[in-house]
Amino acid sequence: MKRTALLLGAALMALAPPALAQNRTTLDIYVIDVEGGNATLFVPPSGESVLMDTGNVAPAAAKRDADRIMQAVKDAGLTRIDHLITTHWHGDHFGGMAELAAQIPILEYIDHGPNVQPAQVVDDFLTKTYPGLYGKSKRTIAKPGDRLQVAGLDWRIVASAGQTQTASLPGAGRANPYCAGHTPGEDDPTENAQSVSSIISFGRFRVAHLGDLTWNKEFNLMCPVNRVGTVDLFVVSHHGQPISNAPVLVHAMAPRVGILNNGTRKGGQPPAMQVIASSPGIEDLWQIHFSLLSGQEYTQAGMFIANGVDEAQAAMPVQPIAAPPPGPNAPPPPQHNGPAFWFKVQAKQDGSFTVTNQRNGFTKTYAAR
Ligand SMILES: [Zn+2]
């Protein structure tokens, strides 16, 4: 009996596919909690992976976020990252890059080019650290209109370095009815407006991830015609902050599901939540964190929220608080350095997809349209 079991075990191991292939038939997307930064991992059936951003920069946060990314990488059975897109040079997007590169090979580094917003920590990274990373593999500067070659995906760059796509993607290009009601925002001279922005298709399933692209660039991309078309999943721009996520973008793309990569006190302000909640055809919004800026009034049901804080409160605040003024003098947000949970999206070629909350196992399937 024992011997039979052993033989059977050996036979099963011999049949096991290599980790990379995993017999995956879905496009798997991990939206990883990096505390109000971004790290989103795309793994199509081919196993050729794309990671967008590497979390936060402060020394302890960089290691924490790189480790959280590695948990998703291992769950996906990857032994390397084929393409790393850094959307822009802000510390919540490139922070864990060096720590991650020390743990797993990265075959291509993609970014928008030089930093336009001088800052010591960024410029030190770009002159002293980054060349040593891409020097061992390769670096690509993304331009709008580019197609990133990823086996099994149609990956389009629609904005980069402040420029937006001028031609419409296949199937897109209709007049955008929301342009007439658009109010321009203030000019944004920061790195946010430089974000490398992507529209990704897997069969009939489409995702938008525009990084932290801001309001006026959204207008340039989406008006007078909608150059990107509609999407199924929108990884909400800029952590759900209201200086991004104009109705010309969100309502015209008409996502069925949004995922908010917010922090405990970053993103999710009422105006942005109202734009998403009133978007035509929206079915659900999933949040990587409860945000104090949403309060209970503008947040989602807890089933749709992946992470809490280290010192949980007995009750969540009902009223949203105002965001603190930017700068180093704000009191720290509620900390979350303990166990972290991702959202895993599994999409099929027919356009149907499932979202799972790793914290509580809550899962929901969205049928093909
Ligand atoms: Zn950001």
Residues whose N, C-alpha, C, O or C-beta is under 5 A from the ligand:
A	BS01	ZN	G36 D92 D212
